[in-house]
Amino acid sequence: MRFLRKTSNQDTNAQDAPNQDIAADNMIGVISHELSETVSDPYVDGWTGNGGEMADKCPLPPDTIDPQTHGNVTWNGHHYVIQEEYDNLRHGCTLEGP
């Protein structure tokens, strides 16, 4: 599963990752994705819709990546790529809660 954008026809290089560590930056995205599904459906018998569970409905990489920072959130001055999650109230993908 590839989270970070590709540049033209080449694989993403370290400079395209928000922390210049593609493996770690992608793992942050995987952990975010799986944690959201675990919290929203701990028994794997809950809500699913078109595209699977709630975390599967939003695109990877997210459309909100800033081309200058290569991330879509900034915490304590560090940039990260975090997958947006589907929000039933907003009927779309978001980084914010209700």
Protein Blocks (a to p, Z undefined) as FASTA:
>chain_A
ZZbdcehjbccdfklpmnlpaklmmmmmmmmmmmmmmmmmmnopaccdehiafklmpccd
dfkbcfklopabdeehiacdddddddfklopadfbdZZ
